[in-house]
Amino acid sequence: MPVPEILKDEYRGLRGMPEVEAKVEYVKRCRDLKTYGVTFFLVK
C-alpha cells in the first residue's frame, strides 16, 4: 500500500481523538523509534 494511503487510513482512525490523547499517542510512538533519545554529534 502506498504511503499516502497508509497515512489517510491512520488519520481516519485518529480523527476525533482529544488533543491531549493525540499528543500522548504521538509521544508513545516516538518512544518506540530505534533512535529515540539518541543525540548525534559531529566529531572532527
Buried (B, 14 or more C-beta within 10 A) or exposed (E): EEEEEEEEEEEEEEEEEEEEEEEEEEEEEEEEEEEEEEEEEEEE
